[in-house]
Amino acid sequence: MTRAVASLACLAMSIHTAGYAPAVDDRGDREQRPEGPLIGAIRWDAWTHWAGETGWGAYEKCLGPAQWHNRLPFYAKVVSDTEVEIRADTREVMDQEIAYAAAGGLDYWAFGWYHPRGWEHAENMTKSFDLYLASEHRSDIAYCLILFGGPHLGPKDEWPATVDYLVERFRDPTYVKVLGNRPLVYWFSMEEFVPYWGSEEAATASLDLLRERSVAAGLGDPYMALMCFWPPQGAELLGTLDLDALSAYANPPGNDNRELPYADCVALNRWFWEECKGTGKQFIPTIDAGWDYRPVKRAEFPDRDPLNDWFAHAAADEVASHLAGALEWVKQNPGACEANSVIIYAWNEFSEGGWIVPTLAEGTARLDAIRRIIDASAASDTQQ
């Protein structure tokens, strides 16, 4: 074991035995903050609950090489130069994540949600969400859901029961509402939605049922944002399904097998914002905290170089500065950003290279920097 790996292992042990206190102050003044844009972060939690050599459980294996240990979350354990353990399956870890997110100034998490019978591995996809719902501290950070537009929604004949479950979530005081009383819902993989239902009529009827039952429950019409990769296609599908806004899960770079500076990531995000604005549709901007998919590709194809570009690891201040730009962009484009929100890719996409959760290597640096930006933005709003 190298000295660096030994150091990380000792830090991991101290986290699990003594706790890891946030470097930022607790955010007790959430309600007093000026009405700036809501700040969310995407959570994709499945692989943090799986071990093994196959399926998504192989993500522990792909992050095993020491080259990738700089992206390990605070709850990870470094076993050796080639092996790590990444599990977020306890209430203690969830409570610590909530504390970090709230102290860092985030308003909400967007959880990827899978129907229990929508996939054989669905249980692993929602364990963190269940831990969040069971936490006594969950009111410290709000949440919304990312739904998937195909079989992950579960059996079609169970859709009315699924709608009832979703509306029950919307009732939750900690569920994010925008434009007054409208529950915020992100949709991903929506190119599968119409084929899943078999026709545009059936697809739109399924969404109408969600709207009707939400309104009948005394809530607003759900505000549904489509996460897409290409704005023109996204705008077309938005119109077909009568959704409310465009957004993105992430904006990956090209496939020339080269490293690009993080400034190019910022430029790519900004290009996407302007393209979405140009469609005339409403929009919720995404900022990427990074993109480096090489751990997954190298695990899948060990005998050849990955055929995808990646962005260089960003300093904490670079990520925070990018967020500051997004907040300002929303303020300057109120006509295109009625939901008054931004979303960060991501809280915990360690394997893909996008994260802001505290890590073994950097501690709370990214959340510290984000909080400074949020406080500065709030101070500016107050002065205006």
N, C-alpha and C positions, 0 to 999 in steps of 0.2 A: 504494500500500500504506500503510495507516495505521500509526502508531507502535506500537499494540498488536499488530497482526498481524506487524509487522517483529520485535518483541520475541519473539513466539512462534516465528517462523521461525528466529531466531538460537538460541533455546533448543533447538529441534528439531535443528538442525545440531550443536550441542555434544553432544547425546545420542548421535547417530549416529557421531560421530568420537571422543569421549573416554569414552563410557559415562556412566551416571547412577547413582551409588552410592546405595543405600538410606539414608534418614536414621535408620532403626531398626537396632538391633543384630542380628547374625545369631542365629538361634534355634538354638543348639547344644544346648539342654537339653530338647528335645522329649520324650525318653523319661522325663525326671525330673519332668515336670509332673504335678501331682495329677490324678486321673481325673475331670476335669470334662468337660462335653459336648464332643464333637468339633465342630469348626467347618469347614464346607465353603463353597465358593463356586461358583456355576454358571458354566460357560464355554460361550458360543455363538460359535464362531470363524469361521463360513463367510465372512462378508463382509470380514473382514480380509485375505483372500487374493484378492479379486476386484477388478478394475477394469472400467470400462465404463459404459455408459448404461442398460443394461437389467438385469432380474433383480435378484438380491441385490447385484450389483456396483454398483447405483445408490446404495447406502448411502454410498459416498464422496461422491457428488453431493449427497445429502440433508444431509450434515454440512458441506458446503462453505460455506454462508453464515456470516459472522463471528459471528452470533448464537449459533451452536452450537460455537464453537471452545473454549469453556471445558470441554467434555467430551472433547476429543481426547486419546488415550492418549500416553504418553511417546514411543512410536515413530512417531507421526504427523508429517507435514510440512505446514506451512501454505504453500501455493503462492501464494495471493492472498486477497483478501477473499471470494472466492466458490469457491475450489478448495482441496482438501486431498488428501493422499495418506495412506492408512491401510493399511499392510502389516505383517503379522506373520509373514512367510514365511521367516525365517532362524533358524538355531540361536542366533545371538547374542541376538536378541529373546527367544526362548523361555528361554534360560538366565537372562536378566535378569528375566523374569517369575517364574521359579522362585525366584530370590533374593529378589525383593520379597515373594512370597507367604509364604515361609518366615520371613523377617525380620518380617513383619507378624503372625505367629502363627497363620496358617491351618494346618489339618491336612490338608485335601484339596481338590482341584478335582473337580467333577462335569462331565465332558465330555459334550456332546450327541454321540451316535454314530449314524452312518448307514451302512447296508450299501452296499458299493461298487456294487451293482446295484439299490439301492433307489430311486435317483433319478438323473437325468442329471447333476446337479451334486454328487453325493455326494463326489467327490474333494476338492472345495473345502471340504466340511463337516468333513473330518477331517485336514486338513494340520497344524493345530496339534497335534492329538493325536499324529500321527506324529512331529512334532518333539520333543514331550515324551518319547515312548518312546525316541527316539534320544539324548536328552540324558544326559550323564554325571552330571548333577546331579539327576536326577528323584527320587532317593531323599529329597531334601530336602522334598518335599511329596507326599503320597499322592494317589490318584485313585480315582474310581469312574465308572460310566457312567450316562448318561440315555438310555434306549431309547425309541423312538417306536412307538406301538401300531398302526401301519398299514403301508402299502407301503414305508415307509422301512426296515422290517426285511429287505427283500430278497425274492427269489422264495420262495414257500412250499416248493417242492420242495428248496430249499437250506437249509431251517431246521436239519436235523441238523448240517450243516457249520458253520452260523452258531453253533449251540450249542457246538460244539467250540472255535470261536474264542473265544467268550465265556468258556468254562471255562478256556481257556489264559490269558486275561486275569486271571481270578480267582486263578490260581496265583501270579501276580506278587506278590512280597513287598510291593510298594508299593500293591497294591490294598486299598482300605478294607474291613476286616472289623468287624462289630459282633456283640455277644452271643457273643463267643468267636471262632468261625471262620466266621461267615456273611458272604459277600460282599454288600456293599450295592449295590443296583440301584434306580435311580429309573425310573419309567415315566411318560411324558407322552403326551397324545393317546390315552388308552386307550378313549375312546368309539369309536375306529375298530378296536379290537382284535378284538372278536367278529365284526363285519361282514367284516373282512379274512380271518378264518379260515373264515367261513361258518356257524358254529354255536358255541354255548357249549361243546359237547363237544370240538370240534376246538381251540378256543381254550385250554381248560384242559389238554388233552393236550399242547399245545405248551409250556406252562409246566411241566407235569410232567416233560417230557423235560429241560428245563433244570435242574430240581431234581435229577433222578435222576443226570444226568451230573456235576453238581457234587459230589454226595455220593460217587459212585463214584470221583471223582478225589481223594478224601481231604479234601474241603472240606465246609463246612457247607451246609445248605439256604440258597440265596440269600435275603437279606432284601430283599423287594421293596416299595418305597414308591410309591404312586400319587399323582402330582401332579395335583391337580384344582383347579377354580375354585369349586365349590359343595359344601360338606361332605356334605349328604344324598345327592346323586347320587354323589359319590365313595365314600361308605360303601356304597351299594348295589352299585356296580361292584366294590368291594373284596371284598364278600361273594361276588359271582358268580364272580370269578376266584380266590378264596382267596388274595389277596395279604396282606401283613403290616401295612401302615401307610398312613396318609394323609400327604400333604405338599402343597406347591404350588410351581409354578414362580415365580409372582408373584401379587400381588393388585391388579389394576388398579382405578382408581376408575371413576366413572360417565361419562356422556356429555352433560354440560351445558355443555361448552366454557368452563371456568373454571379458574383457578388455585386450588389448595388448599394450606394450610400443610403442611409435612412432618409436623407433629403429627397430622394426619388420616391420613397414611400409617401412622404408628405405630398409631393407633387401629384402622385397618382390619385390619392384620396381627393385632393382639391379638384383635379380634373373631373373626377366622378361627381363631385358636388355640383359643379357647373353644368355638366351634361344632364344631370337629373333636373336641375332648375330649368334648363332649356326645353325640357319636355312639357313644361307648363303644369306638371303635377306637384302635389305637396311632397315634402321630403324630410327625412330624419337623417342627418349626416352621420356617417361612421368614421372613426379614426382608428387606424391600425397602430397598435403598439409595436408591431413588428411582423415579419413573415420570414420564416426560415424552416422549410419543410424537409430539410435534408435528413434529419434523424429517421423519419418515416421511410423516405425513399431509400436510404442506405440499408435499412433493415429489410426492406422488400427486395432490393436489387443489390446485394453485397458485391457483385462482381463488375459493376459498372457505375460510372458517375451518374448522379441524379440529373435528369433533364429538366430542371426547373431553376429559375433565378431565385435569389434570396436577398434580403436586405441585411446590411451589417447591423450588429447589435446596437441598439440606441441607448444613449445615456439617458438617465432619468429626466434631466432638464429638457432634452429633445422631445421626449414623449409629452411632457407637460406643456411645452411650448406649442406643440401641435394641437393639443386640447384647447389651449388659449385661442388659437386661430379658429378652431371650430366654433367655440362659444361666440366669438366676435362675428363670424360669418352668419350664424343663426340670427344674431341681433340685427345685422345689416340686411337680412333677407326675410323679414317677418311674413311677407306675402307668400313665400314658398315654404315656410317652416312654421305652420300654425300650431303644431304640437309642441313647439318650443322645447326640443330635446335633442341631445346627441347621444350616441352609443359608442362605447369603446370595444374594439376587438383586441384583447379580450381579458376577462379576469384570469382565465386559467387554460389557455390553449398552448401548453408548454411544448408539445410535440410539433406544433405548426409555427412556433416562434412568436406568438402574440400573448403577452401576459402583463398584468400589473400587480398580481398578488405578491406579497413579500416572498423573497427567495432566500435560500441558504447563502448565496453568494453576495447579494446586495441588500439584504434586509428589507426595510420599508422605504428604500430610496425613491422608488417610483411613486408611491402613494404620498410620501412627504412632498415631493415636487408638485404633484397634482393638487394637493391641499393648498400649497402656496399660491398656485394659479387661481384656484377657486376663491380664496380669500381676497386676492387682489382684484378679481373680477367683481366680487360682491362690493368691495370698497368703492370701486369705480362707479358701479350702478347707484350706490347710495349718494355719492357726490353729485351725480347727474339729477 
